Amino acid sequence: MVPFYFSFSTLLCIKRILRLNNRKIKLLFKRTGNPTHSPNNYTFTKGVIKLNQKQLSTINEKSWNAAAYEAWTNRHGAPEDYAKKLMEDPVREVDHYLPYIQSPKGKRIINLLGSKGNKAVALSLLGSDVTVVDISASNAKYANELAEAAGVSIQYIVSDVLDVNLSESFDVVLLELGVLHYFLDLKPLFQKIANLLKQDGMLILRDYHPIYTKLLGVDHPSFRANGNYFDEELIEDDVAYSILLTESQKESLPKTNIRRWTLGEIVTTLAEERFKIEKLVEEHGSHQRWVFSSTSPEGIEERIPGLYTLIATTCKKGSLHG
């Protein structure tokens, strides 16, 4: 049998057809290379094109640079307007995290994948020294204008998190809401976090619960558990901020590619990287109702965890937990 190959242009045409049919393209996830945990040891195959973490980040960078500034303006208004709200009540913006951070004044905090900078600005207003790392220059533009309007200073580094090299160490590393799914392998990320933390530093991770993102049919009117919790495939999906854009702004908006993780995979990888899990809160209650669609059953926020919060510290070498 004579082998045949698709050209790159043919693959792009196929991709456009599938998009028109509103189908998500599933991407086969496989590990290649030696067993060391380099960020680029993991690849997935999309047609005949193999991508590693660096290439995946480049795809997602394009998505997050396309129209993030416009999306945040649609949602929150101009940075000057949003800054006024933050200045009136900065606690409200970060009240979920303050019981863990305790007194934010004087704390060195780094917000990885910190997006539009609202948490960073609020923490800075409360006296923290805040650094943000995010791959999107469009996010950075909004965040820097927000900080200037609020009269505070934040350091915003536009970079892939895995590429950033900082000599400073931090009291708190904060990651929140739609972050882990941009990584093919969690080990390099958690290794980076461990290196950023002071010896007694704390990781605060808050993200969408895998029960919600992987198992439940969140777009189904009856909210059925029709997903595959253990699915390891990558999927192509709309960039998160797309729901904030007008139809004209959505035209030609690049897709993101994501890999959703189970709670067991997250906790196990943290343990393997010498983190001690201090607390894992699977959230429920009215505060998380916004996570679920308007068509979800009444009271679903009391019965299903839409979010989780995980608090971890780095273990001292040679300790009981190390």
N, C-alpha and C positions, 0 to 999 in steps of 0.2 A: 504494500500500500504506500502510495506516495504521500509524504507528510505535507500539510499545508499550514500556512501561517496568516494571521490577520495583520494587516498593516495598522499602524498607529491611528491613521485617519479613519479606518474602518471601525476600530474600537471606539473612537469618539462618537461616530454615528450611532453605533449600537447603544452606547451610553445615553445619548440624547433620546433615542426611541424609548428606552426603558423609563427615563424620567417622565416622558410624556404620558406613559401609562401608569404614572404614580407608583412605580415599583421601587423598592429599596434594593440596591445591588449588594448582595452579600459577598463578602470577601474572605477567602480561605486564609486562615491564620495558621502559620506553622513556624517552628523554630529551625534556624539554620546556624551553621558555624559551630565553634567550640563552646564548652559549657560555662565560660566566664560570662559575667553579666555586664557586658558593654551595652550601652543604649542602642547600638546598631546591630546587635546580634540577632534580632528578631525581624523577620520579614513576613509580608503576606503577599499573595499573588492576586493580581487584578488583571484578568486576561493573560497576557504574556509578560506583563510588566511587574517586576518585583520591587517592593518598597520596604525600606527599613524605617526606624524611628525618625531619622533625620528627614527623610523624604516625606514621611507622613506629617511631620510638623510643618514642613513647607506648604503642603496642601492646606492644612488647617490655618496656617498664617494668612494665606490668601483669602480664606473665608472671613477671618476676623478683621482683616484690613479693608474689606470691600465697602462696608457701610455701617460700621459700629458707631461711629460718632453721630451719624444721622439717627440711628436707632435710639441712642440714649437721649438725644435731643427730643425726639418724638415722645419718649416715655417720661422724662424728668424736666423737660424744658432746657433752655440754655444753661451752661454751667453756672452763670451768675445767679440764675433763679434757684437752681438746686442748692447752691452754696448757702443761700439765705436760710433755707429749711434746715440744713445741717447745722448751721451756726445757732439757730434757735434751740435745737435739741439734739446735740450729737450723741447723747446716750441712747436715744431711741434707735439709732442706726446700728448700734453694736451691742444692744442690751443682752442679746443671747450669749455673747462671749464674755461679758464682764465678770460673771461669777467665776469663770476659770482664770481670766487674766488678773482678777482682783483689782488692785490699784494700777491703772494704766500709765499714770504719770511717771515719766522717766524710763519706762520700759522700751527696750529696743525690739521692734516687731517687724517681721518681714511677711508680706502678703504675696504669696506665690500665685500666679495666674490671677492677679488682682483686678483685672478688667477695668471698669470705668473709674476706679479709685475712691468710691464713696466710703467704703470701710476705712481705707487709709486716711482719708481726710477727717472723718469723724474721730478716729483714734488720735490723730495729730491734734485736733481741737481739745482733746482730753489730756494732752501732755505727753503723748508717746512720740518716740523717734521712729518714723515709719519708712520702710523701703518697700517698693512694689516691683515685682518682676512679671512681665507679661510679654507675649510674642507680638502683640498687636500695637502698631504705631497709632492706629485710629483710636484705640482705647486710651493710649497714653495722652493723646491730644486732649481728649475730654477730661481726663484725670488731672492733668497739669493745669488746665484752665479752671477746673473746679477748685483745686488747691489755692491757686492765686486769688480767685474770687473770695475764698474763705479766709484769706490772710494767713495761711499756714504753708509750711515747706515740707514736701515729701520728696524722696528720691525715687524716681520712676525709671527703671531699667528696661528697655525694650530688647528682649532676648528670649530665646528658648531657655526654659528653666534649667535644663540639663547642661547648657553651655555656660551658664553664669558662674563666674569665679569671684568670690568676695573674701577679703581678709577678715572682715568683721564677723562676730558671732552674735546671736540673737537670743533674747529671752523667750520669744514666742515665734513660731512659724504658723501662719494661718493659711489654710486652704478651704475654699467653700464653694459649693453649689455648681456642679458640673465641671469637675476638674480631672478626676482620675481617668476618665474614659479617653483622654487624649494620649495615653501612654500604652505602648505595646507590652511593656514589662514594667512592673511597679518597683522592682529592686533598685534600678539606678535612681529613680525619684526619691525613694526613702533613704538611700545612701546619701544623696545630696542634702536632704533635710537634716539627717544626723550630723553632717559636717557643718551645717549652718547654725545649729543650736549650741548654746552654752552648755556646760556640763549639767547644770540643773534646769535646762531649758525645756519648753513644752511645745508639743505639736497639737494644734487644734484643727481637726479635720471635720468639716460638716458637708455632707453631700446627700444627693438623692438616694433613698434606700433602694437596694437592688430588687427587693420584692416589688417595688413600684415600677422601676425602670425595665426590669428583665422579665418578670412573670406576668404582671397584670396588663391586660389590653387597655391601656390608658385612653385610647381614642375610641374604644367600643362603648356604645351607650349603656350596656348592661355591666360594664367593668368586669369582664370575665378574666379568670386566670388562664389565659390561653397562650402564654409565652413559654419560652424554654429558659429556666433559671440558669442552667449550666451551659448555655450557648457560649462558645468561645470565638465566634466569628466577628469580624469587623463589619460594620454597616455604614453605608453612605446615608447621611441625613441632612436636613436643613440646619443651618447654623442657628444657634439658640436665639439670637436677637431678631431673627427674620420675622417673628410674629409682631414686632414693633414697627415694621416698615409698611409703607403704602405699597399697593400693587405695582406701581411704576418703579419704586425703589427696589422691589424684589427681582426685577428683570435681570437676568444674567448673573444672579447672586451665586457665587460658588458654594458647593456643598462642603460639609465637613465629613471626615471619616473617624469613627469612634469605636472603641472596644469597651463594653461594659463588664465590670468585675463583680463577682459574688462577694458577700461579706466575709466568707471564710477565706477567700483569696487575699483580701485586703489585710485582715487580722493576722493571718499566717505569715505574710510577707513582712509585715512590721515586726513580728516576733523574730523572724529569721535575721532581720537587720538590727537586732539588739535593742528594740524598743520595748518598754514596759507599758502595757495597756492599763492606764489608770481608771478609765471609765469608758463605757460604750452605752450610749443612750439611744434607743430606738424610739423615735418621737411619735407622739400622738396628741391630739387635742386641736382646739380651734385655731391655734397659732399657725398650724400647717395646712389649713384648708385651702390656701392659695395654690398649693402644689397640685391639687386635683382639679380636673376640668369641671366646668359648670354643669355638665350632664352626669357627673358622678352621683351615686346614691347619697341621699341625705345621711349625715353622720359618718360617712366613710372615713373622715379624718380621725375619728375616735377608735376605729377598728383596724386601720391599716397604717403602718409606718411609711410616710412619704419621705421622711428625712431621718438621718441618724447623725449623732455627734460623737466623735471619738477623741479622747484625750490620751496622749501618750508622752512618755518621757524617755530619754536615752539612758540605757543602763551603763553603770560604771563598769569598766573592764574588771573581770574577776569577781563581780558581785554574784549574789544568788541567782539573779535573773539574767546574768550575762552569759 
